[in-house]
Amino acid sequence: MNTLVYSGGPGPGPWILLFPIIWAAVVIGAFTLLRRTVWRGRRPPWQSPGVRRGGAAEHTPVDLLGRRFAAGEIEEDEYWRRLSVLDEPYGRSGKDGPA
């Protein structure tokens, strides 16, 4: 019954500590690989949809127009006129096609 007592014979020795280090390296490597490839285009859940990686919000023309209208810089009729121009798919078009 000498199985539970260290008898000085052959055993795992200090090399047993190497296996947890190897598994930690594998897990960290897999996480890093997934983050750089698969999850690259997705934003973290705590970030709002309009925020880029640098922290600046995306400024689309429609967003800027809405902010100017909300700040009172432009009137309602000018807002709707400019919004209709921005919503046109291919710019101004008349009877003969695009101008």
N, C-alpha and C positions, 0 to 999 in steps of 0.2 A: 504494500500500500504506500508506495513512495511516489505516486503519480502527481500529487498536489504539492509536493515539497520540492524546491529547487535543489537539485543535487550537484550542480556544477557541471553536469554533462552537456551534451549538445542540445541546443535549444534555439529559439528564434534570434536571440541576441538583439542588438540594436537595429538590425535590419527590419524588424517588424514595424518600425516607425516610418519606413519608406513607403509602404503601401497606402496609408491615408494621404500622404503628400502627393503620390501619383494620382489617386482618385480626385483629390481637390484640383490638381492641374487639369485633369480631363474635364471636369465639370466647368471650370472657369474657361477653358478653351472652347468648349461647346457653346457656352453662353456668349462669348466674344464672337465666335463665328456666326451664330444666329443674329446677333445684334448688327453685325456689319453687312450681312447679306439679306436675310429674309425680312427683318424688321426695319430695314433702312428707310423705306418710304413712309412708314407709319409714324404718327406723332404720339408722344406719351399721353396717357389719359388725363393728366393734370394740365395739359396745355390746351388753350382755346383753339378753335379751328383756324382763326386768322393769324396766328402767331407763328413766325418762322423760327428757325433755329437761333438766329442772332437776337431775337427778342422784338424785332420790329414787326408791326402788323402789316398785312398785305393791304395795299392801297389800290383797289380797282377804281376805275373811273366812276362807276355807279356808287361805290362807297364814299368817294370824295364828294360827289354831287349831293348825296344824302346828308353828309356832315355839313356841307355849306348851307343847305336848306335848313337843317336843324339849328344851325348857329345864327340864322337870320341874315346871311350874306346875300341870298337871292330870294326872289319872290316865288310864290307858288306857280304862277303861269310860266315863269322862266324855268323852274325846276322840271315841270312836265314837258316843256318843249325840248329841253336838253336831254331828258331821259328818253324821250321818243327817238331822238337822233342816236343816242347810244344803243338803243335796242334794235335799230335797223341792222339786218344781218350783213349787208354789203355796202353800206354807206348810202348816200343820197341816190334816189332813183326817180326818174321822171317818166314821161311817156315813151321816150326812145331808149330807155335803159339807164344804166348808171351814168352819172354826170362826170 
